[in-house]
Amino acid sequence: MKDRIRDLLLLGMVIALLIPAATAADIYITVTADDPTEYRGLRVATVDALDPLETDASLVTLEGDNLTVIPCPTFGTITRIFDPASGTYRGGRVTITENKSFDGSTLPDDYRIVTGRTIPNFTMHVPNRSGNVLMVRSLGSPEEGIDFARFFEAAEELGYLFTDDAIIYSNTTGISAYGNIDTQDYDRNDLNRTLKRNEVDLANFSADSDMVRSMMEAWPYTRPEAGEYLLTAVQYDSENETLHVLAAMPVLILDGNPTVAWNDDRQGAGATVSFGEGVDRTAYILLESNMTYDLTVRVDTREFVSRPIPTSVTDLVSLLQTAADEASPVAYTLTRSDDDAGSGIVIAPGHGLSGRADGPEVEIGAEALATLNPGTYSLYALGMEGGEIVAVDYREVEVRAAS
């Protein structure tokens, strides 16, 4: 049973790579803490988030060089289920929308990973809203309780706040501002003022790429370390003590990106998925190409609300952490669109496999391969070292009929 649960989490990890965030229209979750959080001039009692499954257009588009582009599988109906429903969990009152289904064909057809220590170029589209655009190093999940301050604590440790013509950079040693900005417009000890004075129009926002490049050249320490980040747009309402999450997209920055290898030279002897040296854990999903798949996403509401910033239930950062055997509030069932979703099915039988192993490679046994229909398959693979993601890759492979 434990292995089946891990396989579900692994599938979620890989699917998270393939489903970008999208524009949002309606609030889908509201969390109100029993005790408001006070932190450096902010007082937050409530966090709410616009629904990332409202998919009129892409929320964030990563652009420019240093990108690995991974094609997405074709999804039919995607269904999100919260269980349990609204209630009081971990010291907070939680209100969520009803279960929801949407057309997966409206999603973007690729996912982009930054393969170099650079601040990515991006365009953000949140119509008719203004707020603050931040990129923050990934957030850990608390062991207990709700703590709204953790997002801003993480931003202080390593974060970027973007405006039309300036960037505010923060790390553990202090705060720096580059571009056209007055020193009165930011204060490490007054985040309320800093956020208010640096709001931008989110309808079609993009940071000045020349300015970003100039800052990294002038101040090399501002280059982001490789790792998992959250690119988000928020709006702080001081009167109602509410933080509105308007958009939240995980961004993976890698220091290079090794190529995954597929070895099935000996017919009838299985196959090997490998990255080579520098990887101590390997995970993969093998999915039959030219198929449409329905996806059911089940969310444990009690665990999900502990996130300081609610994101899509296909959030890359939190789901990739499951590759290191960390708990996830999400489980997945993936079936062909013309099949019934059976209980406990990870991938529809005959159409895919998933697996993981400690070390630079993972073996797929001959018996497992023999369960697949012959044909072309999409191989999505992930490599980790010391608990950190160091490689994500994709390739097409041929699965031959068993002899």
SULTASUL-V594220 format. One record per backbone hydrogen bond with DSSP energy under -0.5 kcal/mol. CO is the residue of the C=O (numbers start at 1). NH is the residue of the N-H. E is the energy in kcal/mol with one decimal. If there is no record, write none. Layout:
{{CO;NH;E} {CO;NH;E}}
This chain:
{{1;5;-2.2} {2;6;-2.2} {3;7;-2.3} {4;8;-2.1} {5;9;-2.3} {6;10;-2.6} {7;11;-2.5} {8;12;-2.3} {9;13;-2.4} {10;14;-2.1} {11;15;-2.9} {12;16;-2.3} {13;17;-0.7} {14;17;-0.8} {14;18;-0.6} {15;18;-1.6} {15;19;-0.8} {18;20;-0.6} {21;59;-0.9} {26;51;-3.5} {28;97;-1.8} {29;49;-1.8} {30;95;-2.6} {31;33;-0.5} {31;47;-2.4} {32;93;-3.1} {37;44;-3.0} {39;42;-1.7} {40;191;-3.0} {40;192;-0.6} {42;39;-2.2} {43;45;-0.5} {44;37;-3.1} {45;33;-2.2} {46;243;-2.6} {47;31;-2.9} {48;245;-3.2} {49;28;-2.4} {49;29;-1.0} {51;54;-1.3} {53;55;-1.0} {54;56;-0.6} {57;23;-2.5} {59;125;-2.3} {60;62;-0.5} {61;123;-1.5} {63;121;-0.8} {66;115;-2.9} {67;69;-0.6} {68;70;-0.6} {68;113;-2.4} {69;71;-0.5} {70;111;-2.5} {73;75;-0.6} {74;293;-2.6} {76;104;-3.9} {77;79;-0.5} {77;295;-2.2} {78;102;-2.1} {79;297;-3.5} {80;100;-2.0} {81;299;-3.2} {83;301;-0.5} {87;89;-0.6} {87;94;-3.5} {89;92;-1.1} {90;146;-0.6} {91;34;-2.2} {92;89;-2.4} {92;94;-0.5} {93;32;-2.5} {94;87;-1.6} {95;30;-2.3} {100;80;-3.5} {102;78;-2.5} {102;104;-0.7} {103;106;-1.6} {104;107;-1.6} {109;72;-2.1} {111;70;-3.2} {113;68;-2.8} {113;115;-0.6} {114;116;-0.6} {114;254;-3.3} {116;118;-2.0} {118;120;-0.5} {121;63;-2.3} {123;61;-2.1} {124;205;-1.9} {126;129;-1.1} {129;202;-2.4} {131;200;-2.9} {132;134;-0.5} {132;234;-2.3} {133;162;-2.5} {134;232;-3.0} {135;160;-2.2} {136;230;-2.7} {147;150;-1.3} {148;151;-0.6} {149;153;-2.3} {150;154;-2.4} {151;155;-1.9} {152;156;-1.8} {153;157;-1.8} {154;158;-2.3} {157;172;-0.8} {158;137;-2.2} {159;170;-2.4} {160;135;-2.1} {161;168;-2.7} {162;133;-0.7} {165;180;-2.7} {166;163;-2.6} {167;169;-0.6} {167;178;-2.7} {168;161;-2.5} {169;176;-3.1} {170;159;-2.0} {171;174;-1.1} {174;171;-2.5} {176;169;-3.4} {178;167;-2.4} {179;181;-1.4} {182;185;-2.2} {183;186;-0.9} {187;190;-1.8} {190;194;-2.0} {191;195;-2.7} {192;196;-2.3} {193;197;-2.4} {195;198;-1.1} {196;199;-0.8} {200;131;-2.1} {202;126;-2.9} {202;205;-0.5} {205;124;-3.3} {207;209;-0.6} {208;212;-2.5} {209;213;-2.4} {210;214;-2.4} {211;215;-2.4} {212;216;-2.0} {213;217;-1.9} {214;218;-2.7} {215;219;-3.1} {219;222;-2.5} {220;223;-1.8} {227;253;-2.8} {228;138;-3.0} {229;251;-2.8} {230;136;-2.3} {230;232;-0.6} {231;249;-3.0} {232;134;-2.8} {233;246;-2.2} {233;247;-1.6} {234;132;-3.3} {235;237;-0.6} {235;244;-3.0} {236;238;-0.8} {237;241;-0.6} {237;242;-2.1} {241;45;-2.9} {241;46;-1.9} {242;237;-3.2} {242;244;-0.6} {243;48;-1.9} {243;245;-0.6} {244;235;-2.2} {244;246;-0.8} {245;50;-2.4} {247;233;-2.1} {248;312;-0.6} {249;231;-3.0} {251;229;-3.0} {251;253;-0.6} {252;114;-1.9} {252;254;-0.5} {253;227;-2.6} {254;116;-0.9} {254;256;-1.4} {261;274;-2.1} {262;264;-0.5} {263;272;-1.8} {265;267;-1.0} {266;269;-2.1} {271;364;-3.4} {272;263;-2.3} {273;362;-2.6} {274;261;-3.2} {276;279;-0.6} {280;359;-2.4} {281;384;-2.4} {282;357;-2.1} {283;382;-2.8} {284;355;-1.8} {285;287;-0.5} {285;380;-2.7} {286;353;-2.0} {287;378;-3.4} {291;74;-0.7} {292;337;-2.2} {293;76;-2.6} {294;335;-2.3} {295;79;-2.9} {295;297;-0.5} {296;298;-0.6} {296;333;-1.9} {297;81;-3.0} {297;299;-0.5} {298;331;-2.1} {299;83;-2.8} {299;301;-1.1} {300;303;-0.9} {300;304;-2.5} {301;305;-1.9} {303;306;-1.4} {304;307;-1.7} {306;142;-0.5} {312;315;-1.8} {315;319;-1.7} {316;320;-2.5} {317;321;-1.3} {319;322;-1.1} {320;323;-1.7} {321;324;-1.6} {321;326;-1.2} {322;325;-1.9} {329;300;-3.5} {331;298;-2.6} {333;296;-2.5} {333;335;-0.5} {334;348;-0.8} {335;294;-2.7} {336;339;-2.1} {340;342;-1.0} {342;345;-1.5} {346;334;-1.8} {348;351;-2.2} {350;373;-2.6} {351;288;-3.0} {353;286;-3.4} {355;284;-2.4} {357;282;-2.7} {360;275;-2.3} {360;276;-0.9} {362;273;-2.7} {363;365;-0.6} {364;271;-2.3} {365;369;-2.3} {366;370;-2.1} {367;371;-0.5} {368;371;-1.4} {369;372;-1.8} {375;399;-3.1} {376;289;-2.4} {377;379;-0.6} {377;397;-2.5} {378;287;-2.5} {378;380;-0.6} {379;395;-1.7} {380;285;-2.3} {381;393;-2.4} {382;283;-2.5} {383;390;-2.5} {383;391;-1.6} {384;280;-3.0} {384;281;-1.3} {385;388;-1.8} {388;385;-2.6} {391;383;-2.9} {393;381;-2.7} {395;379;-3.1} {397;377;-3.0} {398;400;-0.6} {399;375;-2.5}}
